[in-house]
Amino acid sequence: MNSSTAQKLDIQKVKTSRVTEVDFNNLTFGSTFSDHMFECDYKDGGWQKPTIKPYGPLTISPAAKVFHYGQAVFEGMKAYKDDHGKVWLFRPEENFKRINKSSVRMAIPEFPKEIFLEALTTLVKLDKEWVKPGLGNSLYIRPFVMATQVGVGASPSTEYKFMILMSPAQAYYTGDVKVVIADHYSRSANGGVGAAKAAGNYGAQFFPTNLAREKGFQQVIWTDASNHEYLEEAGTMNVFFRVNNSLLTAPISDRILDGVTRKSVIALAKKDNITVEERPVLVSEIIEAAKNGTLKEIFGAGTAAVISPVSAFSYKEDTYELNKQEDGFATRFKKELMEIQHNLSEDPFGWRLEVV
């Protein structure tokens, strides 16, 4: 199958579901996977037979280029079940557009939209019992693509594998987090791959994040690679700052991921007539706002965590505590987002897609 020719989706169902073996009240994020997965290979210049099959291991050469040159990108999205048993996706076309944008940046062939959406909805329908109702419950969905051509020559692969895995999930973070503002390590640089969900972006974050954890902090707020003057992202999330009643966040660039939750928060804020400033945010202005009391909130926004409030931040060994906002923006936006996602409120933006 190439980008202009669709083939019928080959579906191979499991004989017996594993869903009854899972304790859905005690899930570790991203470690339990549903019955089925999607797989489609690219070779000879086109995407081949798209297949849904039982979840299981792969056989792959140790010389596959993904292991040597890091040609791999991924997405994160979720399915939700409402109180009537209907299952919904949240803005899936945004994830489709972004994985292809990431692929282009990593010299990976784009995947056809019609096959992506058909595979996604069919997979969720097959494993709908893995989606549990209730706020905070979801089915985390991980589309990804990796280079599979055998050979260690330093050139783009000619073969790839596109897959979708699904994992039942509860809340990612259970409470507020404490963060360190980076003044040495960087997440991305101008002209780099920061705007792509490339696998290596996340691997490179682990070491400085471990250093932060050794000091009692959970995440790092990344700053620009040039002079570490501007605030960019928080851990694996976009980050927002509430100064007085205005919401500040860094603008999208080739260093910063165009987060689906980020753009949803901005849309909700504007609907509620909250001032949103998408502009470079100086470290110095946030420290000054913390000192003079105008910094009310910091929170991360991403698919896994939804909204993650920050209770304190550290910069150059100084720590600044943030007072708990009982009715703050973080609480407000998380509630509004989750109610839309779980079909508990109106969806004025048309973000929900009914699957089954």
C-alpha positions, 0 to 999 in steps of 0.5 A: 500500500502506498500513500494513494492506494488503500488496502483492507485492514487485516484483523487477527483477533485474540482467542481469549482476552486478557482484560479479566486478568488486569487490576485496573485499580492498581496500574503502573503507567505504560506497563500493561497493554491491551489485547491487540496492536497495529502494525504496518511495514514500509518497504519498496517505496510504499506502506504494505499490508496494514494489520491488527494482531494480538499484542506480542513481541517483535523479531527485529535485527540488531542491525536495524537502523533504529538502534544505531541512528535513532530514526524513531518518532512517536505520539501520545493520545487517549481514549475515554469511556463515558458513563453511558459506555460510549468511547471517545477519542480527543483531537486524533487528527492533531496527533496524526498531523504531528506524527507526520510532521515529526516523521518528515523532520526525521526523514521518515515517510509520512503515513496515510491519514485514512489508514491511521484513522481506520486502524486507530478506531478499529483498534479501540473498538476491538479493545473497548473493554480495556477503557474504563469509565470514570474521571482519570481513567483512560486508554493511553494510545502510543502510535510510533514508527521506527527504522527497520532496514538492516545495516549500519551505514549512516544513511536514512533507512529505506524500511520502517515499521509503523505501530500502535499500542494501547495501555490502560491508564489512571492519573499520571501524576497524583499530586503537585510537582517540584521542578528545577529551572535548567541553567546548564543542560538543554532539551533542544536547540535552534534548528534541532528536533525539539518540535518533533516527538523524536525518541532521542529527545526524551532519552536525552532528558533522563540524566539531568532529570535524575540529577534534579530528583537527587535534590528532591525535585521531580522535573526540569523546566528547560531553558533555551540552549543559547543563554538559558534565559528563556523558559521553554518546556517542563519535563515532557510537557508544555509549561504555563505561568500565571502572572496575576490573571494572565497566562504566559507560555512560550511560543511554538518554534523548532525547539518546542513541541506543539502540544495538543493539550497546550493548544486546548488549554489556550483555547479554553482560556480564550473562551473564558476571556483569560489573557493569554500571552504566547511569547518568550518568557524570561527566567528573570521575570518569573523569579521577580514575579515569585518574589513580588507575589504576582506569580500565582501558578505554574503548571505543565500540560500534556497528554499523560498528565493532562495538567500538572501543578507545580508547588515549588521551583528551584533556580541556582540553588534558590527555591521558591514556593508557590501558594496553593490556589484552591480555585486556580487556573490549573484546577479549572482547565483540568476539570474543563478538559477532562469533562469534555474528554469524558463527555460530561460537558458540551464540546463547543470546539468539536474536539471529541470523536465518537468511536463506539 
